[in-house]
């Protein structure tokens, strides 16, 4: 069966254009029990599911995040708006980073800005980070088209009946390589940050002796 490339690319670009994030004003201003948290997250991030039956967040996940110190404990079994903001960050990071890496990245943010009453707080950081979203979506759409055009130039000498599939394979390889390189960069930056923190801590400990 011949693939309709134009329709497929239009479908991909349309899907990318629908990528959205949970806006701070959409977050409830009341504390939520765990069941309410999972229901809220599932409804708000439904468009990111690969399959309808997929779960965005479960009780087990939340308990594991708390166990691994990614999430501060709830207050009287209730979760605040700031808990939800952290869960959103974790949701996006967990697809590409290990628990340890997410911990290295988020713990300094949580330690300084969770329940901060002076200056910046966690919501301010969330707004600033996700304000970049629109520009990134537009860039991503253009980048996808560019990469597909590059892939379309491959396998020109392949048998005609295989050429289309092989060009699609090239396209997927380009996307995968991009993810691989960016993941490697993320891990390298996080390792450097962690090493700097440990050196600073060691220097401070030596100064106290």
Buried (B, 14 or more C-beta within 10 A) or exposed (E): EEEEBEEEBEEBBEEBEEEBBBEBEEBEEEBBEBEBBBBBBBEBBEEBEEEEEEEBBEEEBBEEBBEEEBBBEBEEEBBBBBBBBBBBBBBBBBEEBEBEBBBBBBEEBBEEBBEBEEEEBBBEBBEEEBEEEEEEBEEBBEBBEEBBEEBBEBBEEEEEEEBBEBBBBBBEEBBEEEEEEEEEEBBEEBEEEBEEEEEEEEEEEEEEE
